[in-house]
Amino acid sequence: MSRLWYTRCPAPTPFGIAAQKGWLDEEFAADGIDVKALQDADDVAIRRSHFTHTQPWSFRQGGNIPALWARSQGSDTRLIGLSWVDEFQALITLDRQLDASADALAGRRFGLPRNTRASVVDFHRATALRGFGSLLGALGATLAQVELIDLPHTPRGLEDAKPAADAPLASWLDAQRSHEFAREAAALLRGEADVVFVKGATGLDIANLLNAKILVDINAQPNRLLHANNGTPRPLTVDAQLLRERPDLVERVLVRTLDSADWAQRHAGEVAQYVARETRSAEHWVQRAYPGGLHTQLQIGLDPQALAALSDFKQFLFKSGFIPTDFDFDAWIDPAPLRAALARREAAAPATV
């Protein structure tokens, strides 16, 4: 075995920091093992593993909907850690007179994106639907009280031409979409919808560009289970074959991921720069979209509350038809690699007197 594969989403993750800083390449250079992003592969099937997680000897950290969908489809993966970064999630409108109340929103058109090309899970649609339900709940309203309007869009797919191998992740993303919430913005501007869901730094950015009114944001929802969405929490998953055959390599990847979380706590400004590059957003919006100190929220672990939130979100996806079959969530989790990685770090730490 001479190559490990990985993929990450354009989001704040400790795994992404470790990859961007070259720490994974550095870790395995002496072993003659190179570490390569799926997005740099010439083979479409390998690039598609960003969603399907079928590529052997691979890791993934990012949005949880593809990870849950892949496991539901039968991909042999294990959940070995997750991180939770609280992020901006909101309902926005261009109607300055629209009140944030159940009565005012009754019968209003809520724009729900629909990927007309999707050959994998339509994570954008699932994210918006979950956001609608959670944020309407904060106002004492339900989905049954509003009108859901499809917003069809046809983004470029993984089958399309990829950028040069040395191009950054942001360039690959540029090939996929003009802006994460471009379709929602167009729907508001064209009068196709009254309300749309946005999130993260790109969501706050588009709300500002539109001079939109924020009707309600996730901070109005005290139940943290309902904060769970595609970006919260973000699971780190691994190909189970790799874990069975070379658990030592998995442990070493986890050690460097844990190292990046520690590094982040001491480098708040650099973390904001990193996330701005990943999300193609200004640092100004990154700092506001991820409140509470982004640099302090990048720990990787298996927090019981975060796991419970992810399990609850899995049930939402299953009941809403976004994942084809249910699966044993607890059996998906393997805590052994994280325990071993923490033990490795402790053994390597300098002794204190």
Rosetta blueprint (number, residue, H / E / L):
1 M L
2 S L
3 R E
4 L E
5 W E
6 Y E
7 T E
8 R E
9 C L
10 P L
11 A L
12 P L
13 T L
14 P H
15 F H
16 G H
17 I H
18 A H
19 A H
20 Q H
21 K L
22 G L
23 W H
24 L H
25 D H
26 E H
27 E H
28 F H
29 A H
30 A H
31 D H
32 G L
33 I L
34 D E
35 V E
36 K E
37 A E
38 L H
39 Q H
40 D H
41 A L
42 D L
43 D L
44 V H
45 A H
46 I H
47 R H
48 R H
49 S H
50 H H
51 F H
52 T H
53 H L
54 T L
55 Q L
56 P L
57 W L
58 S E
59 F E
60 R E
61 Q E
62 G L
63 G L
64 N H
65 I H
66 P H
67 A H
68 L H
69 W H
70 A H
71 R H
72 S H
73 Q L
74 G L
75 S L
76 D L
77 T E
78 R E
79 L E
80 I E
81 G E
82 L E
83 S E
84 W L
85 V L
86 D L
87 E L
88 F L
89 Q E
90 A E
91 L E
92 I E
93 T E
94 L L
95 D L
96 R L
97 Q L
98 L L
99 D L
100 A L
101 S L
102 A H
103 D H
104 A H
105 L H
106 A L
107 G L
108 R L
109 R E
110 F E
111 G E
112 L E
113 P E
114 R E
115 N E
116 T L
117 R L
118 A L
119 S L
120 V L
121 V L
122 D L
123 F H
124 H H
125 R H
126 A H
127 T H
128 A H
129 L H
130 R H
131 G H
132 F H
133 G H
134 S H
135 L H
136 L H
137 G H
138 A H
139 L L
140 G L
141 A L
142 T L
143 L H
144 A H
145 Q H
146 V L
147 E E
148 L E
149 I E
150 D E
151 L E
152 P E
153 H E
154 T L
155 P L
156 R L
157 G L
158 L L
159 E L
160 D L
161 A L
162 K L
163 P L
164 A L
165 A L
166 D L
167 A L
168 P L
169 L H
170 A H
171 S H
172 W H
173 L H
174 D H
175 A H
176 Q H
177 R L
178 S L
179 H L
180 E L
181 F L
182 A H
183 R H
184 E H
185 A H
186 A H
187 A H
188 L H
189 L H
190 R H
191 G L
192 E L
193 A L
194 D L
195 V E
196 V E
197 F E
198 V E
199 K E
200 G H
201 A H
202 T H
203 G H
204 L H
205 D H
206 I H
207 A H
208 N H
209 L H
210 L H
211 N L
212 A L
213 K E
214 I E
215 L E
216 V E
217 D E
218 I H
219 N H
220 A H
221 Q L
222 P L
223 N L
224 R H
225 L H
226 L H
227 H H
228 A L
229 N E
230 N L
231 G L
232 T E
233 P L
234 R E
235 P E
236 L E
237 T E
238 V E
239 D E
240 A H
241 Q H
242 L H
243 L H
244 R H
245 E H
246 R L
247 P H
248 D H
249 L H
250 V H
251 E H
252 R H
253 V H
254 L H
255 V H
256 R H
257 T H
258 L H
259 D H
260 S H
261 A H
262 D H
263 W H
264 A H
265 Q H
266 R L
267 H L
268 A H
269 G H
270 E H
271 V H
272 A H
273 Q H
274 Y H
275 V H
276 A H
277 R H
278 E H
279 T H
280 R L
281 S L
282 A L
283 E H
284 H H
285 W H
286 V H
287 Q H
288 R H
289 A H
290 Y L
291 P L
292 G L
293 G L
294 L H
295 H H
296 T H
297 Q L
298 L L
299 Q L
300 I L
301 G E
302 L L
303 D L
304 P H
305 Q H
306 A H
307 L H
308 A H
309 A H
310 L H
311 S H
312 D H
313 F H
314 K H
315 Q H
316 F H
317 L H
318 F H
319 K H
320 S L
321 G L
322 F L
323 I L
324 P L
325 T L
326 D L
327 F L
328 D L
329 F H
330 D H
331 A H
332 W H
333 I E
334 D L
335 P L
336 A H
337 P H
338 L H
339 R H
340 A H
341 A H
342 L H
343 A H
344 R H
345 R H
346 E H
347 A H
348 A H
349 A L
350 P L
351 A L
352 T L
353 V L
